[in-house]
Amino acid sequence: MATVNRAKESLRKEQQEQRQASRGKGRDAELDEALKGTFPASDPVASQTATKPGAKKRAH
């Protein structure tokens, strides 16, 4: 008797839904959508300020 693995079934269902949703879209649209979902993490804040090499330090 075969048992049903709910995790596998859920994964298969999700993959099928993603394939159906992406059929009408091109690869660029899929990439744009994926990047939008990771926006804050994909563009971290710089920890240093940009300077030109050899530039003099400013007096405060």
PDB file as gemmi writes it, atoms N, CA and C in Angstrom:
CRYST1    1.000    1.000    1.000  90.00  90.00  90.00 P 1                      
ATOM      1  N   MET A   1       0.823  -1.173   0.000  1.00  0.00           N  
ATOM      2  CA  MET A   1       0.000   0.000   0.000  1.00  0.00           C  
ATOM      3  C   MET A   1       0.877   1.250   0.000  1.00  0.00           C  
ATOM      4  N   ALA A   2       0.695   2.099  -0.969  1.00  0.00           N  
ATOM      5  CA  ALA A   2       1.495   3.312  -1.097  1.00  0.00           C  
ATOM      6  C   ALA A   2       0.920   4.425  -0.226  1.00  0.00           C  
ATOM      7  N   THR A   3       1.816   5.121   0.452  1.00  0.00           N  
ATOM      8  CA  THR A   3       1.369   6.243   1.276  1.00  0.00           C  
ATOM      9  C   THR A   3       1.524   7.540   0.489  1.00  0.00           C  
ATOM     10  N   VAL A   4       0.691   8.506   0.802  1.00  0.00           N  
ATOM     11  CA  VAL A   4       0.729   9.793   0.122  1.00  0.00           C  
ATOM     12  C   VAL A   4       1.670  10.713   0.887  1.00  0.00           C  
ATOM     13  N   ASN A   5       2.656  11.242   0.191  1.00  0.00           N  
ATOM     14  CA  ASN A   5       3.574  12.196   0.795  1.00  0.00           C  
ATOM     15  C   ASN A   5       3.027  13.591   0.513  1.00  0.00           C  
ATOM     16  N   ARG A   6       2.507  14.229   1.526  1.00  0.00           N  
ATOM     17  CA  ARG A   6       1.849  15.527   1.350  1.00  0.00           C  
ATOM     18  C   ARG A   6       2.815  16.605   0.878  1.00  0.00           C  
ATOM     19  N   ALA A   7       4.051  16.551   1.321  1.00  0.00           N  
ATOM     20  CA  ALA A   7       5.038  17.545   0.900  1.00  0.00           C  
ATOM     21  C   ALA A   7       5.302  17.439  -0.603  1.00  0.00           C  
ATOM     22  N   LYS A   8       5.452  16.203  -1.091  1.00  0.00           N  
ATOM     23  CA  LYS A   8       5.689  16.004  -2.523  1.00  0.00           C  
ATOM     24  C   LYS A   8       4.488  16.444  -3.346  1.00  0.00           C  
ATOM     25  N   GLU A   9       3.306  16.106  -2.872  1.00  0.00           N  
ATOM     26  CA  GLU A   9       2.087  16.496  -3.593  1.00  0.00           C  
ATOM     27  C   GLU A   9       1.947  18.018  -3.635  1.00  0.00           C  
ATOM     28  N   SER A  10       2.265  18.678  -2.533  1.00  0.00           N  
ATOM     29  CA  SER A  10       2.190  20.134  -2.472  1.00  0.00           C  
ATOM     30  C   SER A  10       3.184  20.764  -3.443  1.00  0.00           C  
ATOM     31  N   LEU A  11       4.394  20.213  -3.485  1.00  0.00           N  
ATOM     32  CA  LEU A  11       5.415  20.716  -4.397  1.00  0.00           C  
ATOM     33  C   LEU A  11       4.991  20.538  -5.847  1.00  0.00           C  
ATOM     34  N   ARG A  12       4.486  19.374  -6.185  1.00  0.00           N  
ATOM     35  CA  ARG A  12       4.030  19.124  -7.557  1.00  0.00           C  
ATOM     36  C   ARG A  12       2.919  20.088  -7.954  1.00  0.00           C  
ATOM     37  N   LYS A  13       1.987  20.315  -7.036  1.00  0.00           N  
ATOM     38  CA  LYS A  13       0.878  21.232  -7.311  1.00  0.00           C  
ATOM     39  C   LYS A  13       1.401  22.654  -7.530  1.00  0.00           C  
ATOM     40  N   GLU A  14       2.323  23.087  -6.671  1.00  0.00           N  
ATOM     41  CA  GLU A  14       2.883  24.433  -6.802  1.00  0.00           C  
ATOM     42  C   GLU A  14       3.639  24.590  -8.118  1.00  0.00           C  
ATOM     43  N   GLN A  15       4.439  23.590  -8.483  1.00  0.00           N  
ATOM     44  CA  GLN A  15       5.183  23.643  -9.738  1.00  0.00           C  
ATOM     45  C   GLN A  15       4.243  23.696 -10.935  1.00  0.00           C  
ATOM     46  N   GLN A  16       3.174  22.923 -10.892  1.00  0.00           N  
ATOM     47  CA  GLN A  16       2.200  22.924 -11.980  1.00  0.00           C  
ATOM     48  C   GLN A  16       1.548  24.300 -12.106  1.00  0.00           C  
ATOM     49  N   GLU A  17       1.186  24.904 -10.978  1.00  0.00           N  
ATOM     50  CA  GLU A  17       0.571  26.231 -11.002  1.00  0.00           C  
ATOM     51  C   GLU A  17       1.534  27.272 -11.559  1.00  0.00           C  
ATOM     52  N   GLN A  18       2.810  27.163 -11.200  1.00  0.00           N  
ATOM     53  CA  GLN A  18       3.807  28.099 -11.708  1.00  0.00           C  
ATOM     54  C   GLN A  18       3.992  27.943 -13.213  1.00  0.00           C  
ATOM     55  N   ARG A  19       4.004  26.697 -13.694  1.00  0.00           N  
ATOM     56  CA  ARG A  19       4.133  26.469 -15.139  1.00  0.00           C  
ATOM     57  C   ARG A  19       2.950  27.061 -15.888  1.00  0.00           C  
ATOM     58  N   GLN A  20       1.755  26.859 -15.358  1.00  0.00           N  
ATOM     59  CA  GLN A  20       0.557  27.390 -16.007  1.00  0.00           C  
ATOM     60  C   GLN A  20       0.575  28.915 -16.004  1.00  0.00           C  
ATOM     61  N   ALA A  21       1.020  29.516 -14.925  1.00  0.00           N  
ATOM     62  CA  ALA A  21       1.056  30.976 -14.823  1.00  0.00           C  
ATOM     63  C   ALA A  21       2.105  31.576 -15.751  1.00  0.00           C  
ATOM     64  N   SER A  22       3.203  30.845 -15.978  1.00  0.00           N  
ATOM     65  CA  SER A  22       4.288  31.399 -16.782  1.00  0.00           C  
ATOM     66  C   SER A  22       4.138  31.144 -18.279  1.00  0.00           C  
ATOM     67  N   ARG A  23       3.172  30.352 -18.686  1.00  0.00           N  
ATOM     68  CA  ARG A  23       3.003  30.057 -20.113  1.00  0.00           C  
ATOM     69  C   ARG A  23       2.734  31.314 -20.925  1.00  0.00           C  
ATOM     70  N   GLY A  24       2.020  32.263 -20.363  1.00  0.00           N  
ATOM     71  CA  GLY A  24       1.692  33.492 -21.081  1.00  0.00           C  
ATOM     72  C   GLY A  24       2.768  34.558 -20.966  1.00  0.00           C  
ATOM     73  N   LYS A  25       3.810  34.298 -20.184  1.00  0.00           N  
ATOM     74  CA  LYS A  25       4.864  35.288 -19.959  1.00  0.00           C  
ATOM     75  C   LYS A  25       6.162  34.842 -20.621  1.00  0.00           C  
ATOM     76  N   GLY A  26       7.003  35.820 -20.915  1.00  0.00           N  
ATOM     77  CA  GLY A  26       8.331  35.516 -21.427  1.00  0.00           C  
ATOM     78  C   GLY A  26       9.309  35.368 -20.270  1.00  0.00           C  
ATOM     79  N   ARG A  27      10.512  34.961 -20.576  1.00  0.00           N  
ATOM     80  CA  ARG A  27      11.537  34.789 -19.541  1.00  0.00           C  
ATOM     81  C   ARG A  27      11.838  36.108 -18.832  1.00  0.00           C  
ATOM     82  N   ASP A  28      11.874  37.226 -19.580  1.00  0.00           N  
ATOM     83  CA  ASP A  28      12.168  38.520 -18.975  1.00  0.00           C  
ATOM     84  C   ASP A  28      11.120  38.895 -17.942  1.00  0.00           C  
ATOM     85  N   ALA A  29       9.868  38.627 -18.228  1.00  0.00           N  
ATOM     86  CA  ALA A  29       8.794  38.948 -17.286  1.00  0.00           C  
ATOM     87  C   ALA A  29       8.931  38.103 -16.023  1.00  0.00           C  
ATOM     88  N   GLU A  30       9.316  36.848 -16.172  1.00  0.00           N  
ATOM     89  CA  GLU A  30       9.507  35.979 -15.012  1.00  0.00           C  
ATOM     90  C   GLU A  30      10.659  36.484 -14.152  1.00  0.00           C  
ATOM     91  N   LEU A  31      11.753  36.889 -14.797  1.00  0.00           N  
ATOM     92  CA  LEU A  31      12.908  37.398 -14.064  1.00  0.00           C  
ATOM     93  C   LEU A  31      12.557  38.683 -13.332  1.00  0.00           C  
ATOM     94  N   ASP A  32      11.871  39.599 -14.006  1.00  0.00           N  
ATOM     95  CA  ASP A  32      11.457  40.851 -13.369  1.00  0.00           C  
ATOM     96  C   ASP A  32      10.594  40.582 -12.145  1.00  0.00           C  
ATOM     97  N   GLU A  33       9.682  39.663 -12.271  1.00  0.00           N  
ATOM     98  CA  GLU A  33       8.788  39.333 -11.157  1.00  0.00           C  
ATOM     99  C   GLU A  33       9.579  38.738  -9.992  1.00  0.00           C  
ATOM    100  N   ALA A  34      10.530  37.884 -10.292  1.00  0.00           N  
ATOM    101  CA  ALA A  34      11.345  37.273  -9.242  1.00  0.00           C  
ATOM    102  C   ALA A  34      12.199  38.318  -8.533  1.00  0.00           C  
ATOM    103  N   LEU A  35      12.762  39.257  -9.293  1.00  0.00           N  
ATOM    104  CA  LEU A  35      13.584  40.301  -8.689  1.00  0.00           C  
ATOM    105  C   LEU A  35      12.758  41.232  -7.816  1.00  0.00           C  
ATOM    106  N   LYS A  36      11.548  41.539  -8.237  1.00  0.00           N  
ATOM    107  CA  LYS A  36      10.673  42.392  -7.425  1.00  0.00           C  
ATOM    108  C   LYS A  36      10.393  41.751  -6.076  1.00  0.00           C  
ATOM    109  N   GLY A  37      10.279  40.452  -6.063  1.00  0.00           N  
ATOM    110  CA  GLY A  37      10.007  39.744  -4.820  1.00  0.00           C  
ATOM    111  C   GLY A  37      11.168  39.750  -3.842  1.00  0.00           C  
ATOM    112  N   THR A  38      12.388  39.989  -4.329  1.00  0.00           N  
ATOM    113  CA  THR A  38      13.570  39.989  -3.467  1.00  0.00           C  
ATOM    114  C   THR A  38      14.187  41.365  -3.356  1.00  0.00           C  
ATOM    115  N   PHE A  39      13.468  42.424  -3.750  1.00  0.00           N  
ATOM    116  CA  PHE A  39      14.047  43.753  -3.870  1.00  0.00           C  
ATOM    117  C   PHE A  39      14.867  44.225  -2.672  1.00  0.00           C  
ATOM    118  N   PRO A  40      14.328  44.292  -1.471  1.00  0.00           N  
ATOM    119  CA  PRO A  40      15.149  44.859  -0.392  1.00  0.00           C  
ATOM    120  C   PRO A  40      16.444  44.085  -0.167  1.00  0.00           C  
ATOM    121  N   ALA A  41      16.404  42.792  -0.266  1.00  0.00           N  
ATOM    122  CA  ALA A  41      17.596  41.987  -0.027  1.00  0.00           C  
ATOM    123  C   ALA A  41      18.555  42.016  -1.207  1.00  0.00           C  
ATOM    124  N   SER A  42      18.060  42.270  -2.402  1.00  0.00           N  
ATOM    125  CA  SER A  42      18.932  42.230  -3.574  1.00  0.00           C  
ATOM    126  C   SER A  42      19.666  43.545  -3.791  1.00  0.00           C  
ATOM    127  N   ASP A  43      19.309  44.585  -3.050  1.00  0.00           N  
ATOM    128  CA  ASP A  43      19.943  45.890  -3.215  1.00  0.00           C  
ATOM    129  C   ASP A  43      20.310  46.441  -1.840  1.00  0.00           C  
ATOM    130  N   PRO A  44      21.341  45.865  -1.206  1.00  0.00           N  
ATOM    131  CA  PRO A  44      21.675  46.290   0.151  1.00  0.00           C  
ATOM    132  C   PRO A  44      22.233  47.710   0.187  1.00  0.00           C  
ATOM    133  N   VAL A  45      22.094  48.350   1.321  1.00  0.00           N  
ATOM    134  CA  VAL A  45      22.596  49.703   1.522  1.00  0.00           C  
ATOM    135  C   VAL A  45      24.109  49.645   1.631  1.00  0.00           C  
ATOM    136  N   ALA A  46      24.799  50.615   1.002  1.00  0.00           N  
ATOM    137  CA  ALA A  46      26.252  50.663   1.056  1.00  0.00           C  
ATOM    138  C   ALA A  46      26.704  51.023   2.467  1.00  0.00           C  
ATOM    139  N   SER A  47      27.728  50.354   2.965  1.00  0.00           N  
ATOM    140  CA  SER A  47      28.222  50.630   4.306  1.00  0.00           C  
ATOM    141  C   SER A  47      29.313  51.693   4.298  1.00  0.00           C  
ATOM    142  N   GLN A  48      29.815  52.053   3.118  1.00  0.00           N  
ATOM    143  CA  GLN A  48      30.855  53.065   2.998  1.00  0.00           C  
ATOM    144  C   GLN A  48      30.402  54.139   2.029  1.00  0.00           C  
ATOM    145  N   THR A  49      30.982  55.323   2.165  1.00  0.00           N  
ATOM    146  CA  THR A  49      30.668  56.388   1.221  1.00  0.00           C  
ATOM    147  C   THR A  49      31.676  56.351   0.085  1.00  0.00           C  
ATOM    148  N   ALA A  50      31.226  56.716  -1.075  1.00  0.00           N  
ATOM    149  CA  ALA A  50      32.094  56.707  -2.253  1.00  0.00           C  
ATOM    150  C   ALA A  50      33.032  57.910  -2.218  1.00  0.00           C  
ATOM    151  N   THR A  51      34.287  57.684  -2.548  1.00  0.00           N  
ATOM    152  CA  THR A  51      35.264  58.774  -2.640  1.00  0.00           C  
ATOM    153  C   THR A  51      36.099  58.575  -3.885  1.00  0.00           C  
ATOM    154  N   LYS A  52      36.661  59.662  -4.359  1.00  0.00           N  
ATOM    155  CA  LYS A  52      37.561  59.576  -5.503  1.00  0.00           C  
ATOM    156  C   LYS A  52      38.969  59.313  -4.991  1.00  0.00           C  
ATOM    157  N   PRO A  53      39.725  58.468  -5.671  1.00  0.00           N  
ATOM    158  CA  PRO A  53      41.104  58.227  -5.250  1.00  0.00           C  
ATOM    159  C   PRO A  53      41.901  59.531  -5.308  1.00  0.00           C  
ATOM    160  N   GLY A  54      42.662  59.808  -4.278  1.00  0.00           N  
ATOM    161  CA  GLY A  54      43.494  61.002  -4.247  1.00  0.00           C  
ATOM    162  C   GLY A  54      42.752  62.273  -3.881  1.00  0.00           C  
ATOM    163  N   ALA A  55      41.464  62.180  -3.610  1.00  0.00           N  
ATOM    164  CA  ALA A  55      40.695  63.371  -3.251  1.00  0.00           C  
ATOM    165  C   ALA A  55      41.062  63.810  -1.841  1.00  0.00           C  
ATOM    166  N   LYS A  56      41.066  65.129  -1.629  1.00  0.00           N  
ATOM    167  CA  LYS A  56      41.384  65.672  -0.313  1.00  0.00           C  
ATOM    168  C   LYS A  56      40.193  65.485   0.617  1.00  0.00           C  
ATOM    169  N   LYS A  57      40.488  65.303   1.884  1.00  0.00           N  
ATOM    170  CA  LYS A  57      39.429  65.171   2.874  1.00  0.00           C  
ATOM    171  C   LYS A  57      38.811  66.533   3.129  1.00  0.00           C  
ATOM    172  N   ARG A  58      37.515  66.551   3.341  1.00  0.00           N  
ATOM    173  CA  ARG A  58      36.801  67.796   3.623  1.00  0.00           C  
ATOM    174  C   ARG A  58      36.936  68.154   5.100  1.00  0.00           C  
ATOM    175  N   ALA A  59      36.999  69.441   5.361  1.00  0.00           N  
ATOM    176  CA  ALA A  59      36.997  69.920   6.744  1.00  0.00           C  
ATOM    177  C   ALA A  59      35.552  70.113   7.170  1.00  0.00           C  
ATOM    178  N   HIS A  60      35.204  69.647   8.338  1.00  0.00           N  
ATOM    179  CA  HIS A  60      33.819  69.759   8.810  1.00  0.00           C  
ATOM    180  C   HIS A  60      33.614  71.040   9.491  1.00  0.00           C  
TER     181      HIS A  60                                                      
END                                                                             
